[in-house]
Each structure stands twice: as C-alpha cells, then as structure tokens.
Amino acid sequence: MPAPPAAAPTVLGMLGWEPPQLPLLPVLAAVAAIVYLIGVRRVRAQGRSWHPARVISFLLGCLALAAVTGLKIEAYSWHLFSAFMFQQLTLSILVPPLLVGGAPGVLLLRATPHHGAGKVVLGAALGLLRSRAPRVLLHSGFTIPLFLISYYGVYLSGIIDRIGGNWFGHTALQLFFLGAGILFILPIMSVGPLPGRDSWLMRFFDIFIEMPLHVFIGVMLMMATTPMVAMFAFPPSEWGIDPVRDQTIAGALAWSYGEPVAMVTVCIFALRWRRAENHDSERAGAEVREDDERAAYNAYLEQLRGR
C-alpha cells in the first residue's frame, strides 16, 4: 500500500495533480480517446457524418476515467472509504454510459478499412458478434448479478480486504467496476450491433431492477456503527478522520450518486424507445400502403383481363 498523502483530505485537495506510479487506467483512457478521434477523422474523411454529441460523450467518459484514477483522489482512495466509493461509483455508473454513448463499436465498423490489417480486425469483430460468449456476457441474467456483486460481494465478502491493499488487487478492482458497468449498460444504451438484444420493455425492466438494488448497500453502510471494511478502519491519525463517519459518507454517496445518472439514462432510453416505435409505425404504415397499392393494381389487372 502506498504512503498516504501528507495533507488531510479535502474536496479540492482530491482534485490536485498527483498521478500514481503506474497510471494504467489514465493511460488507457488517453489511448482510447486518441484512437477514437483517429476513427472519427477517418469516417469524416470518407465524406460520412459523425454526430458531435457522440464525440463529446466518449471524450467525457475518457476524461472522467482519467481524472478519477489519475488525480490525487487515487492516493486518498487507498485509505478513505469515501474516496474509494466515489471512484467505484464513477467507474461503474458514470463512465460506462458516457463511453457507450460514443458508439465506439459503430465507429470501429465504419472507420476500419476493408483491406489489409483492417480486414482482419473486422473479421475478428464480426466473429465475436456471432459467437456465444457475448450473448452470455450481455444477458441480463448475467449482467445484473455481476453489477450487484461489484457492490455487495466486494464489501460483504471481504474481497477488498484481501486484495485491495496492493497495486494489482486495487487496479483489478477498478477494472472490475468499469467492466461490470459497461456490460450492464451496453445492451441497454448501445446503438451498435450486438449478438443479442432484449425488447425495449425488458431493457427498461433491467434499469428498474438495478436502480433500487444498488442503493441498499449505501443504506447498510450508513446504518453500520463499526467499520465494515478493515482496509479503511484506521486512516492516518494526523488527518483526524473518524472511520465510521467516513463510512457513513461512503454510504451516502452509494445511496445518492447514481440517482441523477440513472434518471438521465432513463430519459435518454425513453426517447430512444419512442423514436424506435415511431420508426416502426412509419415503416408498418408504408408496408400497409404498399400492400394496398399492390392489391389495387392487381384488381385493375383482373378488371382488364375480364374485359
């Protein structure tokens, strides 16, 4: 476990510049942003449009990922439950919808050339879409339990105490939070091709199930009278932090952080649902009109034949 910062934690202090010694996730965020911008440039060079809102969404996701794992909050997250919980909530609730909102899968299919190494990449992507593993990983029977395990399982089973005190375990937990959030939100918000997709009603049901369940861990933390995680039970004495009070703050974050993000997600989902239904209605109406015109034309031919 790295040495704690000398200064007592403050909100502004956690936003200070102090990158970790091995900044894996900040580097990953920077690389993802660069690759995404190269893809956007290639698509626009082909004369095809790419909505600026997608670019903004993806870049904001990369920025949030880099900030929450690369600024000074990362140093505090080793010793403060509240800082660690803020990291987890950002990685699992805020960053995934922003990244998925950028439609990186669609960008990959449009920007990758259909020759040379690009042909291999496209073949691998299409093969992955047709394989069985993504169907299992993106099914709600897997994603919802996985998302809940990232809260209840991590804290109630003591996994964080066993692996969270070293760099590999700490980073693995961060990657797990990010991956669980992406797997959960991908079938709900993705506009790109997927190996399987539930109906709009089932996807709304998934959101409805997840929203209240992940809040209960916050209630449990706020009601606890003793530290539930040994890793955060003894913050540096010079900070003057009460670990139970800090745990209560962590619980309050778990209870409140995700609600605004969830409401925005629900609003976007509802708009897409309505747009899809309008599109289906227009297409059905066009098919009915085409059938009517075909029937009228056939009746006209029959009339001519009778004459």
SERO-4910 file (N, C-alpha, C, O; in steps of 0.05 Angstrom, whole numbers):
BEGIN
 pado doro    nc1    nc2    nc3   cac1   cac2   cac3    cc1    cc2    cc3    oc1    oc2    oc3
  Met    A     17    -24      0      0      0      0     18     25      0     36     27     16
  Pro    A     12     44    -18     29     68    -19     25     85      6      5     84     20
  Ala    A     45    102     11     43    120     34     21    140     30     16    149      7
  Pro    A      7    148     51    -15    167     49     -5    195     43     17    201     51
  Pro    A    -21    212     30    -14    240     27    -10    253     54    -23    246     74
  Ala    A      7    273     55     12    287     80    -11    304     88    -18    306    112
  Ala    A    -24    317     69    -46    336     75    -72    321     81    -77    300     69
  Ala    A    -87    331    100   -114    320    105   -132    323     81   -129    342     66
  Pro    A   -150    304     76   -166    304     52   -186    327     52   -199    333     72
  Thr    A   -188    340     29   -209    360     23   -219    355     -5   -206    341    -21
  Val    A   -242    366    -11   -253    362    -38   -235    373    -59   -229    359    -79
  Leu    A   -225    398    -56   -207    410    -75   -180    395    -75   -167    393    -96
  Gly    A   -172    386    -51   -146    372    -50   -146    346    -66   -126    339    -77
  Met    A   -169    333    -66   -170    308    -81   -169    312   -111   -164    293   -127
  Leu    A   -174    337   -120   -172    343   -149   -144    352   -157   -140    360   -180
  Gly    A   -126    352   -138    -99    360   -144    -84    340   -162    -93    318   -166
  Trp    A    -62    349   -173    -47    333   -192    -27    316   -177     -7    326   -166
  Glu    A    -31    290   -177    -13    271   -165    -17    244   -178    -30    226   -165
  Pro    A     -8    240   -202    -13    214   -216      1    191   -201     22    195   -189
  Pro    A    -11    167   -203      1    144   -190     27    135   -204     32    144   -226
  Gln    A     42    119   -190     67    110   -202     63     93   -227     79     94   -246
  Leu    A     42     77   -227     36     61   -251      7     69   -260    -12     56   -253
  Pro    A      5     90   -276    -21    100   -283    -34     85   -306    -37     95   -328
  Leu    A    -42     60   -300    -53     43   -321    -79     54   -333    -82     57   -357
  Leu    A    -98     60   -316   -124     69   -325   -123     97   -338   -136    101   -358
  Pro    A   -108    116   -327   -106    142   -341    -93    139   -369   -102    152   -388
  Val    A    -73    122   -371    -61    117   -398    -81    104   -416    -83    110   -440
  Leu    A    -96     84   -406   -116     71   -421   -137     91   -431   -146     89   -454
  Ala    A   -145    109   -414   -165    130   -422   -154    148   -444   -168    154   -463
  Ala    A   -128    156   -442   -116    173   -462   -114    158   -489   -120    170   -510
  Val    A   -106    133   -488   -103    118   -513   -130    114   -526   -133    117   -550
  Ala    A   -151    108   -510   -178    105   -521   -188    131   -534   -200    130   -556
  Ala    A   -182    154   -522   -191    179   -533   -176    185   -560   -189    194   -579
  Ile    A   -151    179   -561   -135    184   -585   -145    166   -608   -149    175   -630
  Val    A   -148    140   -602   -158    121   -622   -186    129   -632   -191    127   -656
  Tyr    A   -203    138   -614   -230    146   -621   -229    170   -640   -243    170   -660
  Leu    A   -213    190   -634   -211    214   -651   -199    207   -678   -208    218   -698
  Ile    A   -180    188   -679   -170    179   -705   -192    166   -722   -194    170   -746
  Gly    A   -209    150   -708   -231    137   -722   -251    158   -732   -261    155   -755
  Val    A   -257    178   -717   -276    199   -726   -264    214   -750   -279    220   -769
  Arg    A   -238    219   -749   -226    232   -772   -227    215   -797   -232    226   -819
  Arg    A   -223    189   -795   -225    172   -818   -253    171   -829   -257    172   -854
  Val    A   -273    170   -811   -301    169   -821   -308    195   -836   -320    194   -857
  Arg    A   -300    217   -825   -306    243   -837   -290    247   -863   -300    260   -881
  Ala    A   -267    235   -864   -251    237   -889   -264    221   -912   -260    227   -935
  Gln    A   -281    202   -905   -296    186   -925   -321    201   -934   -336    191   -951
  Gly    A   -326    225   -923   -349    240   -930   -374    232   -915   -396    240   -922
  Arg    A   -371    217   -893   -393    209   -877   -394    225   -851   -373    234   -841
  Ser    A   -418    230   -841   -420    246   -817   -418    229   -792   -423    205   -792
  Trp    A   -410    243   -771   -408    230   -744   -417    251   -724   -404    272   -721
  His    A   -439    246   -710   -451    266   -693   -432    276   -671   -420    260   -657
  Pro    A   -429    303   -668   -412    313   -647   -419    304   -619   -402    302   -602
  Ala    A   -445    299   -614   -453    291   -587   -440    264   -580   -433    260   -556
  Arg    A   -436    247   -599   -422    222   -593   -393    227   -586   -383    214   -567
  Val    A   -380    245   -600   -352    251   -594   -350    263   -566   -333    255   -550
  Ile    A   -368    281   -559   -367    294   -533   -372    273   -511   -358    273   -490
  Ser    A   -391    255   -515   -398    235   -495   -374    217   -490   -366    212   -467
  Phe    A   -361    207   -511   -339    189   -507   -315    203   -494   -302    192   -477
  Leu    A   -309    227   -503   -286    241   -491   -291    248   -462   -273    248   -446
  Leu    A   -316    255   -455   -322    260   -427   -319    235   -410   -309    236   -388
  Gly    A   -326    212   -422   -321    187   -408   -292    181   -403   -284    172   -381
  Cys    A   -276    186   -424   -247    182   -421   -236    202   -400   -218    195   -384
  Leu    A   -245    227   -401   -236    247   -382   -243    239   -353   -226    241   -335
  Ala    A   -268    230   -349   -276    222   -322   -260    198   -312   -252    196   -289
  Leu    A   -254    179   -331   -238    155   -324   -210    163   -316   -199    154   -296
  Ala    A   -198    181   -331   -170    190   -325   -169    206   -300   -150    204   -284
  Ala    A   -189    223   -295   -189    241   -272   -192    225   -246   -178    230   -226
  Val    A   -211    206   -245   -217    192   -220   -196    172   -213   -195    163   -190
  Thr    A   -179    164   -232   -158    145   -226   -130    158   -228   -110    144   -222
  Gly    A   -128    183   -237   -102    195   -241    -97    219   -224    -74    227   -220
  Leu    A   -118    232   -213   -114    255   -196   -108    246   -167   -105    222   -162
  Lys    A   -107    264   -149    -99    258   -122   -119    241   -107   -113    228    -87
  Ile    A   -144    239   -117   -164    222   -105   -155    193   -105   -163    178    -88
  Glu    A   -138    186   -125   -128    159   -125   -111    153   -101   -112    131    -90
  Ala    A    -94    172    -93    -77    168    -69    -94    166    -44    -88    150    -26
  Tyr    A   -116    182    -42   -133    180    -18   -150    155    -18   -158    145      3
  Ser    A   -156    144    -42   -174    120    -43   -162     96    -30   -177     77    -24
  Trp    A   -136     95    -25   -124     73    -11   -130     73     19   -126     53     33
  His    A   -138     97     30   -140    100     58   -168    110     67   -174    108     91
  Leu    A   -184    120     49   -210    131     56   -232    116     41   -231    113     17
  Phe    A   -251    106     56   -274     92     44   -289    110     25   -298    102      4
  Ser    A   -293    135     33   -309    153     17   -296    158    -10   -310    159    -30
  Ala    A   -269    162    -10   -255    166    -35   -257    141    -53   -261    144    -77
  Phe    A   -254    118    -41   -255     93    -57   -283     89    -68   -286     81    -91
  Met    A   -304     95    -52   -331     92    -61   -337    111    -84   -351    104   -103
  Phe    A   -327    136    -82   -331    155   -104   -318    145   -129   -329    147   -151
  Gln    A   -294    133   -127   -281    121   -150   -299     99   -162   -303     99   -186
  Gln    A   -308     81   -145   -324     59   -155   -349     69   -169   -356     59   -191
  Leu    A   -363     87   -157   -388     97   -169   -383    110   -196   -399    107   -215
  Thr    A   -361    125   -197   -355    138   -223   -348    118   -244   -357    120   -267
  Leu    A   -332     98   -237   -324     77   -256   -347     60   -265   -348     51   -288
  Ser    A   -366     54   -247   -387     35   -254   -413     48   -263   -429     35   -277
  Ile    A   -418     73   -256   -444     85   -262   -441    109   -281   -458    112   -299
  Leu    A   -420    125   -279   -418    149   -296   -402    144   -321   -412    151   -343
  Val    A   -379    131   -319   -362    128   -343   -375    109   -364   -374    116   -387
  Pro    A   -386     86   -357   -397     68   -378   -418     81   -396   -415     78   -420
  Pro    A   -439     95   -386   -458    107   -404   -445    127   -423   -453    130   -446
  Leu    A   -425    142   -413   -412    162   -430   -396    148   -452   -397    157   -475
  Leu    A   -382    127   -445   -367    112   -466   -386     99   -486   -381    101   -510
  Val    A   -406     86   -476   -425     72   -494   -440     93   -511   -447     87   -535
  Gly    A   -445    117   -500   -459    138   -516   -443    147   -539   -454    159   -558
  Gly    A   -417    142   -539   -400    150   -562   -401    130   -585   -389    135   -606
  Ala    A   -416    108   -581   -419     87   -602   -392     78   -614   -388     79   -638
  Pro    A   -373     70   -597   -347     62   -607   -348     37   -625   -331     35   -644
  Gly    A   -367     19   -621   -370     -4   -638   -377      3   -667   -366     -7   -686
  Val    A   -396     22   -669   -404     31   -696   -381     45   -709   -376     42   -733
  Leu    A   -367     61   -694   -344     76   -705   -323     56   -715   -311     60   -736
  Leu    A   -318     35   -700   -298     14   -708   -306      3   -735   -289      0   -753
  Leu    A   -331     -4   -739   -340    -17   -764   -339      3   -787   -334     -5   -810
  Arg    A   -343     28   -782   -343     48   -804   -315     58   -811   -309     64   -834
  Ala    A   -298     60   -791   -271     72   -795   -250     51   -804   -231     59   -816
  Thr    A   -254     26   -798   -234      6   -804   -235      0   -834   -256     -6   -845
  Pro    A   -212      1   -848   -211     -6   -876   -217    -35   -881   -212    -52   -864
  His    A   -228    -41   -905   -236    -69   -912   -214    -83   -927   -219   -101   -943
  His    A   -189    -76   -921   -167    -90   -934   -143    -90   -915   -142    -74   -896
  Gly    A   -124   -108   -920   -100   -109   -903   -107   -118   -874   -123   -135   -870
  Ala    A    -94   -104   -855    -98   -110   -827   -127   -103   -818   -137   -116   -800
  Gly    A   -139    -83   -831   -166    -76   -825   -186    -98   -830   -205   -102   -815
  Lys    A   -180   -114   -851   -198   -137   -857   -197   -157   -835   -217   -170   -828
  Val    A   -173   -161   -823   -170   -180   -801   -186   -170   -776   -199   -185   -763
  Val    A   -183   -143   -771   -197   -132   -748   -227   -134   -751   -241   -142   -733
  Leu    A   -237   -128   -775   -266   -131   -780   -275   -160   -778   -297   -165   -767
  Gly    A   -259   -178   -788   -266   -206   -786   -268   -216   -757   -285   -231   -749
  Ala    A   -249   -206   -741   -249   -213   -712   -273   -201   -698   -286   -214   -682
  Ala    A   -280   -176   -705   -303   -163   -692   -329   -177   -700   -346   -181   -683
  Leu    A   -332   -184   -725   -356   -197   -734   -358   -226   -722   -379   -235   -715
  Gly    A   -335   -239   -721   -334   -265   -708   -342   -264   -679   -356   -282   -669
  Leu    A   -333   -243   -665   -341   -240   -637   -370   -235   -634   -383   -246   -616
  Leu    A   -382   -220   -652   -411   -214   -651   -427   -240   -655   -449   -242   -644
  Arg    A   -416   -258   -671   -431   -282   -677   -426   -305   -657   -440   -326   -658
  Ser    A   -407   -301   -639   -400   -322   -620   -420   -323   -597   -437   -305   -594
  Arg    A   -418   -344   -581   -437   -348   -560   -430   -332   -535   -448   -324   -519
  Ala    A   -404   -328   -530   -395   -315   -505   -408   -288   -501   -417   -282   -479
  Pro    A   -408   -270   -522   -421   -244   -517   -451   -246   -510   -461   -230   -495
  Arg    A   -464   -266   -521   -493   -269   -515   -496   -275   -485   -515   -265   -472
  Val    A   -478   -291   -473   -480   -297   -445   -471   -272   -428   -485   -266   -409
  Leu    A   -449   -259   -436   -439   -237   -421   -458   -213   -420   -458   -197   -401
  Leu    A   -473   -210   -442   -491   -186   -444   -520   -193   -436   -537   -175   -438
  His    A   -525   -217   -428   -552   -224   -420   -558   -213   -392   -540   -213   -375
  Ser    A   -582   -204   -388   -589   -191   -362   -586   -211   -339   -582   -202   -316
  Gly    A   -589   -237   -344   -586   -256   -323   -557   -258   -313   -552   -268   -292
  Phe    A   -538   -247   -329   -510   -246   -320   -502   -218   -312   -488   -215   -292
  Thr    A   -511   -198   -327   -501   -170   -322   -512   -159   -295   -497   -146   -281
  Ile    A   -537   -164   -289   -548   -152   -264   -535   -165   -240   -527   -150   -222
  Pro    A   -533   -192   -238   -519   -203   -215   -490   -194   -213   -479   -188   -191
  Leu    A   -476   -191   -236   -448   -182   -236   -446   -154   -225   -428   -147   -210
  Phe    A   -465   -137   -234   -465   -109   -225   -469   -107   -195   -457    -91   -181
  Leu    A   -487   -124   -184   -493   -124   -156   -470   -136   -140   -464   -127   -117
  Ile    A   -456   -156   -151   -433   -168   -138   -411   -147   -134   -396   -147   -115
  Ser    A   -409   -128   -153   -389   -108   -151   -393    -90   -127   -375    -75   -120
  Tyr    A   -416    -91   -115   -421    -76    -90   -423    -95    -66   -406    -94    -48
  Tyr    A   -444   -112    -66   -448   -129    -43   -426   -150    -40   -416   -154    -18
  Gly    A   -418   -162    -62   -397   -182    -60   -370   -172    -51   -357   -184    -35
  Val    A   -363   -149    -62   -337   -137    -56   -335   -130    -26   -314   -134    -14
  Tyr    A   -356   -118    -15   -354   -107     12   -363   -128     33   -351   -129     55
  Leu    A   -383   -144     28   -393   -162     48   -377   -188     50   -378   -201     70
  Ser    A   -363   -195     29   -348   -220     29   -319   -215     38   -304   -235     43
  Gly    A   -310   -190     41   -283   -184     49   -262   -186     27   -238   -186     33
  Ile    A   -271   -187      2   -252   -188    -20   -234   -163    -20   -210   -166    -26
  Ile    A   -246   -141    -15   -230   -116    -16   -207   -116      5   -186   -106      0
  Asp    A   -212   -129     28   -191   -130     49   -169   -149     40   -146   -146     48
  Arg    A   -176   -170     25   -156   -190     17   -138   -180     -6   -114   -186     -6
  Ile    A   -150   -165    -25   -134   -158    -49   -131   -128    -53   -114   -120    -69
  Gly    A   -146   -112    -38   -145    -83    -43   -121    -69    -33   -118    -45    -40
  Gly    A   -104    -82    -18    -81    -68     -6    -56    -68    -23    -36    -56    -14
  Asn    A    -57    -80    -47    -34    -79    -64    -42    -68    -92    -66    -67    -98
  Trp    A    -22    -60   -107    -29    -47   -132    -44    -64   -151    -64    -55   -164
  Phe    A    -37    -90   -154    -50   -108   -173    -80   -112   -164    -97   -110   -181
  Gly    A    -84   -117   -139   -112   -120   -130   -128    -95   -132   -151    -96   -140
  His    A   -116    -72   -125   -130    -46   -126   -138    -40   -155   -161    -32   -161
  Thr    A   -119    -44   -174   -125    -39   -202   -145    -59   -213   -162    -52   -229
  Ala    A   -143    -84   -204   -161   -105   -214   -190    -98   -205   -209   -102   -221
  Leu    A   -193    -88   -181   -220    -79   -172   -230    -56   -189   -254    -56   -196
  Gln    A   -214    -37   -195   -222    -15   -212   -231    -25   -240   -251    -16   -250
  Leu    A   -215    -43   -252   -222    -54   -278   -248    -70   -276   -265    -70   -294
  Phe    A   -252    -84   -254   -276    -99   -250   -301    -81   -248   -321    -86   -260
  Phe    A   -298    -59   -233   -321    -40   -231   -327    -29   -259   -351    -27   -266
  Leu    A   -307    -21   -273   -311    -10   -300   -323    -30   -319   -342    -24   -333
  Gly    A   -313    -55   -319   -323    -75   -336   -352    -83   -330   -368    -87   -348
  Ala    A   -358    -85   -304   -386    -92   -296   -405    -70   -305   -427    -77   -314
  Gly    A   -397    -45   -302   -415    -23   -311   -419    -23   -341   -441    -18   -350
  Ile    A   -398    -29   -356   -400    -29   -385   -418    -52   -394   -435    -49   -412
  Leu    A   -414    -76   -383   -430    -99   -391   -460    -95   -384   -477   -104   -399
  Phe    A   -465    -80   -362   -493    -75   -355   -506    -55   -374   -529    -60   -382
  Ile    A   -492    -34   -380   -505    -12   -395   -504    -17   -425   -520     -5   -440
  Leu    A   -486    -34   -435   -483    -38   -464   -508    -48   -477   -516    -36   -497
  Pro    A   -522    -69   -467   -546    -78   -481   -569    -58   -479   -588    -59   -494
  Ile    A   -568    -40   -459   -589    -21   -455   -586      4   -472   -606     13   -483
  Met    A   -562     14   -475   -558     40   -487   -543     39   -514   -543     59   -529
  Ser    A   -532     16   -521   -516     15   -546   -534     18   -570   -556      8   -572
  Val    A   -523     33   -590   -537     36   -616   -524     19   -637   -534     19   -660
  Gly    A   -503      5   -631   -489    -11   -650   -499    -40   -650   -517    -47   -635
  Pro    A   -488    -56   -668   -496    -84   -669   -488   -100   -645   -465    -96   -635
  Leu    A   -505   -117   -636   -499   -135   -613   -508   -163   -620   -525   -167   -637
  Pro    A   -495   -183   -608   -503   -211   -614   -531   -218   -606   -543   -236   -617
  Gly    A   -542   -203   -588   -570   -207   -579   -580   -183   -564   -564   -170   -549
  Arg    A   -605   -176   -567   -615   -152   -554   -644   -158   -545   -660   -167   -560
  Asp    A   -649   -152   -519   -676   -155   -509   -695   -134   -520   -686   -115   -532
  Ser    A   -720   -138   -515   -740   -118   -524   -737    -93   -507   -723    -93   -487
  Trp    A   -749    -72   -517   -748    -46   -502   -760    -49   -474   -749    -37   -455
  Leu    A   -781    -65   -472   -794    -68   -446   -775    -83   -426   -773    -76   -403
  Met    A   -761   -103   -436   -743   -118   -419   -719   -101   -411   -710   -103   -388
  Arg    A   -710    -85   -429   -687    -67   -422   -695    -46   -401   -680    -40   -383
  Phe    A   -720    -36   -403   -730    -18   -383   -732    -32   -356   -727    -21   -335
  Phe    A   -741    -57   -357   -743    -73   -333   -716    -77   -320   -713    -76   -295
  Asp    A   -695    -81   -336   -668    -83   -325   -659    -58   -310   -648    -60   -288
  Ile    A   -665    -35   -321   -658    -10   -308   -674     -7   -282   -663      1   -261
  Phe    A   -700    -14   -283   -717    -12   -260   -708    -30   -237   -710    -23   -214
  Ile    A   -698    -54   -244   -688    -73   -224   -662    -62   -211   -659    -64   -187
  Glu    A   -644    -52   -228   -618    -44   -217   -619    -19   -200   -605    -18   -180
  Met    A   -636      0   -207   -636     26   -193   -639     24   -163   -624     36   -148
  Pro    A   -659      9   -153   -662      8   -124   -643    -11   -110   -636     -7    -87
  Leu    A   -634    -33   -124   -618    -53   -111   -591    -43   -103   -581    -50    -81
  His    A   -578    -27   -120   -550    -19   -113   -550      3    -92   -530      9    -80
  Val    A   -574     14    -86   -576     35    -65   -575     22    -37   -566     36    -18
  Phe    A   -584     -2    -34   -585    -14     -7   -558    -17      6   -557    -15     31
  Ile    A   -537    -21     -9   -511    -22      3   -504      4     16   -490      4     37
  Gly    A   -513     26      5   -509     52     18   -524     55     44   -513     65     63
  Val    A   -548     44     45   -563     45     70   -549     28     91   -548     36    114
  Met    A   -539      5     83   -525    -12    102   -500      2    113   -494      0    137
  Leu    A   -485     16     96   -461     29    106   -468     52    124   -454     57    144
  Met    A   -490     67    118   -497     89    135   -508     80    162   -505     95    182
  Met    A   -520     56    164   -531     47    189   -510     32    207   -515     29    231
  Ala    A   -488     24    195   -467      9    210   -455     27    231   -450     51    226
  Thr    A   -450     16    254   -437     31    276   -408     24    280   -394     37    297
  Thr    A   -398      5    265   -370     -2    266   -359     -4    237   -375     -8    219
  Pro    A   -334     -1    233   -323     -3    206   -328    -30    194   -323    -51    206
  Met    A   -339    -31    169   -345    -56    156   -322    -66    139   -320    -90    132
  Val    A   -303    -48    132   -280    -56    116   -255    -50    132   -249    -27    138
  Ala    A   -240    -71    137   -216    -67    154   -195    -49    141   -179    -36    154
  Met    A   -195    -49    114   -175    -33     99   -178     -3    106   -158     11    105
  Phe    A   -202      5    112   -207     34    117   -213     39    147   -222     61    154
  Ala    A   -207     20    164   -214     23    192   -194     41    207   -201     52    229
  Phe    A   -170     45    196   -150     61    210   -137     81    191   -115     77    183
  Pro    A   -152    103    185   -139    124    168   -117    137    184   -117    136    208
  Pro    A    -98    151    170    -76    164    185    -87    182    207   -105    199    203
  Ser    A    -75    180    230    -85    194    254    -82    224    250    -98    240    261
  Glu    A    -62    233    235    -58    262    231    -80    275    215    -83    299    214
  Trp    A    -96    259    201   -118    270    186   -142    277    203   -158    294    196
  Gly    A   -144    264    227   -167    269    244   -193    259    233   -214    272    237
  Ile    A   -192    236    219   -216    225    206   -228    203    223   -214    185    232
  Asp    A   -254    205    229   -268    184    242   -276    163    221   -292    170    203
  Pro    A   -266    138    223   -272    118    202   -302    112    199   -311    106    177
  Val    A   -317    113    221   -346    107    219   -360    130    205   -378    125    188
  Arg    A   -352    154    211   -364    177    197   -357    177    167   -373    182    150
  Asp    A   -332    170    161   -324    168    133   -339    146    119   -346    148     96
  Gln    A   -344    124    133   -360    102    122   -389    111    117   -401    103     97
  Thr    A   -400    128    135   -426    139    130   -427    156    105   -446    156     90
  Ile    A   -406    172    101   -404    188     76   -403    170     52   -416    176     32
  Ala    A   -388    148     54   -387    129     31   -415    118     26   -423    115      3
  Gly    A   -430    111     47   -457    101     43   -475    122     31   -492    115     14
  Ala    A   -472    147     39   -489    168     28   -483    172     -2   -501    177    -18
  Leu    A   -458    169     -9   -450    170    -37   -463    147    -53   -474    151    -74
  Ala    A   -461    123    -42   -473    100    -55   -504    103    -58   -516     94    -78
  Trp    A   -516    116    -39   -545    120    -39   -553    142    -59   -575    140    -71
  Ser    A   -537    163    -62   -546    186    -77   -532    190   -104   -544    202   -122
  Tyr    A   -508    181   -107   -492    187   -130   -505    178   -156   -507    193   -176
  Gly    A   -515    153   -156   -525    141   -181   -552    151   -189   -560    146   -212
  Glu    A   -567    163   -172   -595    171   -179   -596    191   -202   -612    187   -220
  Pro    A   -582    213   -201   -583    232   -224   -574    219   -250   -586    224   -271
  Val    A   -552    203   -248   -543    190   -272   -564    171   -283   -568    169   -307
  Ala    A   -577    156   -264   -597    137   -273   -621    151   -285   -633    141   -304
  Met    A   -629    174   -274   -651    189   -286   -645    199   -314   -662    197   -332
  Val    A   -621    209   -318   -613    217   -345   -613    193   -364   -622    195   -387
  Thr    A   -603    171   -354   -603    146   -371   -631    138   -378   -636    131   -401
  Val    A   -649    139   -359   -677    132   -364   -689    151   -385   -704    142   -403
  Cys    A   -684    176   -382   -695    196   -402   -685    191   -430   -701    191   -449
  Ile    A   -659    186   -433   -648    180   -459   -659    154   -470   -666    152   -493
  Phe    A   -662    134   -452   -673    109   -461   -702    112   -470   -710    101   -490
  Ala    A   -718    128   -455   -746    132   -463   -748    146   -490   -765    140   -506
  Leu    A   -731    166   -495   -731    180   -520   -724    161   -543   -737    162   -564
  Arg    A   -705    144   -539   -698    125   -560   -720    105   -565   -725     97   -587
  Trp    A   -733     96   -543   -755     77   -545   -778     90   -562   -789     77   -580
  Arg    A   -784    115   -555   -806    128   -570   -798    132   -600   -815    129   -617
  Arg    A   -773    139   -604   -764    143   -632   -765    117   -647   -773    117   -671
  Ala    A   -758     95   -634   -758     69   -648   -787     61   -654   -793     50   -675
  Glu    A   -805     66   -635   -833     59   -640   -845     76   -663   -860     65   -679
  Asn    A   -838    101   -664   -848    118   -686   -837    108   -713   -851    107   -733
  His    A   -811    100   -712   -799     90   -737   -813     64   -746   -819     60   -769
  Asp    A   -819     46   -726   -833     21   -733   -861     27   -743   -870     13   -761
  Ser    A   -874     47   -731   -901     53   -740   -901     64   -769   -918     57   -785
  Glu    A   -882     81   -774   -880     92   -801   -873     70   -822   -884     70   -844
  Arg    A   -856     52   -814   -849     30   -832   -872     12   -836   -877      3   -859
  Ala    A   -888      6   -815   -911    -11   -817   -932      3   -835   -945    -10   -851
  Gly    A   -935     30   -831   -954     44   -848   -946     44   -877   -964     41   -895
  Ala    A   -920     46   -883   -911     45   -910   -916     18   -922   -923     16   -946
  Glu    A   -912     -4   -907   -917    -30   -917   -947    -35   -923   -954    -47   -942
  Val    A   -964    -24   -905   -993    -26   -910  -1001    -11   -935  -1016    -21   -951
  Arg    A   -990     13   -939   -996     28   -963   -986     13   -988  -1000     13  -1008
  Glu    A   -963      1   -986   -952    -14  -1009   -970    -38  -1015   -975    -44  -1038
  Asp    A   -980    -51   -994   -998    -74   -998  -1024    -65  -1011  -1034    -78  -1028
  Asp    A  -1034    -42  -1002  -1059    -32  -1013  -1056    -25  -1042  -1073    -31  -1059
  Glu    A  -1033    -12  -1049  -1028     -5  -1077  -1025    -29  -1094  -1034    -30  -1117
  Arg    A  -1011    -50  -1083  -1008    -75  -1098  -1035    -88  -1102  -1040    -98  -1124
  Ala    A  -1052    -89  -1081  -1078   -101  -1084  -1095    -86  -1105  -1109    -98  -1121
  Ala    A  -1094    -59  -1104  -1109    -43  -1124  -1099    -48  -1152  -1115    -50  -1171
  Tyr    A  -1073    -51  -1155  -1062    -55  -1182  -1070    -83  -1192  -1077    -87  -1216
  Asn    A  -1069   -103  -1174  -1078   -130  -1182  -1107   -130  -1190  -1115   -144  -1209
  Ala    A  -1123   -115  -1174  -1152   -114  -1181  -1156   -101  -1208  -1174   -109  -1224
  Tyr    A  -1140    -81  -1214  -1142    -67  -1241  -1134    -87  -1263  -1147    -87  -1284
  Leu    A  -1113   -103  -1259  -1106   -123  -1279  -1128   -143  -1283  -1133   -151  -1305
  Glu    A  -1140   -152  -1261  -1162   -171  -1263  -1185   -159  -1279  -1199   -172  -1294
  Gln    A  -1190   -133  -1274  -1211   -119  -1288  -1205   -118  -1318  -1223   -122  -1335
  Leu    A  -1180   -113  -1325  -1173   -112  -1353  -1176   -139  -1366  -1185   -142  -1389
  Arg    A  -1168   -160  -1351  -1170   -187  -1362  -1199   -194  -1367  -1205   -208  -1387
  Gly    A  -1217   -185  -1349  -1245   -191  -1352  -1256   -178  -1378  -1272   -190  -1392
  Arg    A  -1247   -153  -1383  -1256   -140  -1407  -1246   -154  -1432  -1251   -146  -1454
***
